[in-house]
Amino acid sequence: MKKKFVVVLFIFSVYFSSALDFGKRYFDADEPGSVVFYDNHTVFDRSTRGKDSINSEIEDVKSFYTDFKGIKKLTINEKDEKSKNYLILDCKIDSVEFLTLLKPTKTKYRNWVIPYTYFDSKKYNFSVIPVLWRVSVKEASSFVQEESKNGMQKYLPEAFGLFSLPWAVSEIEKKKIITFACETQRNDFEPVQDLIIVNGFVCAEKESLFKDNCRAKKIKITYSEVSFDYELEDSANYQVIHLPQKIMPCKNDLINLEILDVYKGDKYQDVVISGIYFPEIHK
């Protein structure tokens, strides 16, 4: 018999706003760059590694923030007076903070994803900077398909992250289940204690897609001998689900997420989840 854990989250407001920590330096996990937010300007360090040196590029730009569906929207003013918008997602797991900037791309409904991480380097000695890594999708009970100029478009990603198309399934489907695994090129990371979900259609190119489509409300997560229900917030930000039993970094340890109830969309009946992640931490 499977163990059943029931997790109920009571929501007292519709959206929970992201709280940026002004003056804190968030580090790029792949390059020597970083970003620092202030109340009226943002400092981007877009430095990259050259063959024998670091190519430094620092940009201090005027900026301001607005709230958007539980996250922050950053608007910066470029030197040519043109404005550029980013969506900011963030979460904290233990003492590690994960922050992601999203901006539009030339490809329809895809995000340009810029991940950052903050942790106390004096307190933690990670061998690799921790990142949020997208899960690998194995199958889904159903998903939406639509015609496009390049052929049939499938709303079922293989790598379930914000850079790809989301998973979308019709609300009228009896079963709305997606199966995935926590996999990376390296399987020596710490056992997975948390899953991070991006609920709804989160798209920097077209922000209205979040409210136009349905979002997952009540979900069931099942893996190994564990099964539990969880109520998601109606928010576009990262949502951390603490697991009652750790998941080992193994390709055979499959996880099912089933959508049981939804937040209604303003225009469409499709239920959308934009990404599922886990913290890839090497110690």
N, C-alpha and C positions, 0 to 999 in steps of 0.2 A: 504494500500500500504506500502511495506517495505521501510524503509529509506535506501538509498544507499550511502555508503562512499567509495570513491575511493582513495586508498593510493598507490602512485607510488614511488619506490625507485630507483634512478639512481645510477648505479654501475660504479665506475671509475677504479677499478682494479679487477682482478679475485678473489683474496683472501685477506681477512682482517686478519692480524695476531693478535693473542692474545698477550696482553701486561702484563706480570707478574710484580707484584709490589714486587721487591726484599726486603727482610727484614721484610715483613708484616706477621703476624701470623694469619693463617686461622684456624678456630676452627671446629672440628668434631661436628656434630649436635647430635650424639647419645652417644658418649663416651667423656671422658675428654681429648682426644688426640688433636693434632694439626699438622700443617706442616708449615715450613718456607723455602722459596726458596731464594737462593743466586746465584750469577753468576757461581760459580764453585762447589757448594755443596748444599745439601738439608738436613734439620733437620726434621726428623720424630719423633713426640711424639706419640707413639702407646699405651699410657696408657689406662687401662680399669678399670671399677668399679668392685671391689670385693664385698664380702658380707659385710664386715665392713671397707674396706679401698680401696685406689686406688692402683692398680698394675702398677707401673711406668716402661716404657721402652722407652728410648731415643736412637735414632740412627742418627748419623751424617755421611752422605755418600757423596763421590765425585760424581759429576753429570755434565751434560752439556745438552744443548737444541738445537733442530733443528726445523725448521718450517715444518708443515705438513698440507696442505689444510686449511689454516686459523686458525690453532691451534698450540700449542707448543707440541713437543714430548720430553719427559724427559727421558734421559738415565742415569741410576745410576750404579756405579761399586760396587758390593758387596765385602765383605771381602775375599771371595774365588775367586775374580777376574772375576766372571761371571757378565755379564751385564743384566740389567732388564729395560724394556721399559714401560713407561706410556704415555698415551695421556691425555692432559690437556685441558678441556673445561672451559670457564668462561664467566660470564656476570655480569652486574651491573644494578640493578633496584632501582631507587631513590638513597639512600646512602648505600644500602646493596649489598655486593659483594658475588656472588655464584661461587664456583670453584669445579670442579669434576675431580678426577683422574680415568682413566680407565686402567685396565690391563687384559691380557688374562685369561681365565678360562679353565678348562678341558672339558667343554661342548662347542661343536662347535658353533661358531658365537655369543656366549654370552660374555658380559663384566663383570668383577668384578668392581663394582662401589663404589668409596669412595668419599662421598660428604663433602665439607667444606663450611664454611660461615665466612664472616668478616663484622663487623659493629662497629661503635663507641659506646661502652657500656655506655659511659658517656652522650651521646646524646640521645640514644634510650634505652628504658626499656621494652624490649620484655619479655613476660611471658615464651615463649619458643623460642629457637634459630630458626630463619627463615630457611626454606629449600625449595628447588625446589621439588614439588611433581608431580608424573606422573598422567596423566589423565586416566580415565577409559573408555575403548572402548566399545561401545554398538553394533555397526554393521559397515559393509563396503559394498559398492556396488560390490566390487570384490577384490580378493587377490590371490597371487601366492601360489600354492601348489607344493611340489616336493617329490619324493620318497626318503626315507632314510633307514638306516639299522634298525631303530626303528619304521618304518611305514611311513605314510604320514605326511609330515612336513608342517604346515600352517604358512604362513607369515602374521599373524594377531594376535597381542598381545592383551591380556585382560587388562593388566596394561602396558601402553604405555611408557616404560622407557628403558634406555640404557642397563639394565640387561637382557632384554628379546629379542626375535627375533623381527626384525623391521616389519613395514607394507610395503609390496611390492605388486605392482599391475602392470600388463602389460601396456606398453605405448599404445598399440593398443586398449585397452578398451575405449569405448565411454564415460563411466562415471567412474570417479576415485574419489570416495567420501568416507570419513570415518567420523563416528558420535561418539562423545565422551562427557563426562561430567567431571566437576571438583569436585571430591569426595575424602574425606578422612574418617578415622574413627571418626574424630571430625569435626563437621560442624560449629564451632564457629570461623573460621578464617575470616580474612578481605575479603571484596568483591574483586573479581579478576579483575584487571585492565590490566594485561599483560599475554600473552601466550608466552612460550619459546619453539622454535622448533629446533630439531636437524635434519638437512637436510642430505639426502644421507645415504649410508650404512656405519656407523661409527663403526668399529670393531677393537679392539686392537690386536686381534689374526691375522687378515689378512687385513692390511691397504689398499691393492690394491682394495678391494671391493668398496671403495668410488668412484673411477674413472671408474671401470669396469661397474657399474650400473648407470642408469639415476638418476638424482636428480630433485626434484620439482623446478620449476622456478616461474611461476605465479600461485597463489592460490586464491581461494575465501573462505572467512570465513563468515558463516551465523549463527546467533542465535537470539532468541527473534524477535525483529522488525529491526534488524541490518543486513546488508549485505555489504561487501566491498572486493575489490581485493587488493592483496599485492604481490610484487615481492621479492622473497627470493634471498639471495646471494648464490653463488656456493661455499659454505664454510661448513666445518665440525663442526664449533663452534656453541655454543648456539646463536640463533637469537631471539631477543626480539621484539614482536609485541604488540605495545600499542593499547589497544582496545578503540574505540570511546564511548562505553557504558559499564559500569561495569557489571560483571556476578556475581550474588548472589550465595553463596555456597548452591546450592539446586540440588538434584538429577534429578529434572524434567527439569532443564535448559540445554537442549542439544545443542551441537555445531556441525556444519558441516564444514569440510574442504574439498574443492574440488580442485584437481590438474587440472589446465587449460593449462599449458605449462611446458616443461621440459628442463633441460640441458642433452644433449645426453651422454650415457655411451659409454665407449671404446669397450665393449664386448657384453653387454646384453641390452635387451629392457625393463627390469623391472625398474620401478620407485620406489625409496625407501625413506622412512622417518623413522629415527631411534627412535625418541621420541618426545612427546609433554608434556610440563610441565606447571605448574603455581606456583607462589610463595605462599607457605602456611605460612602466617604471623599471629601470635596471639599477640594482644596488651593488 
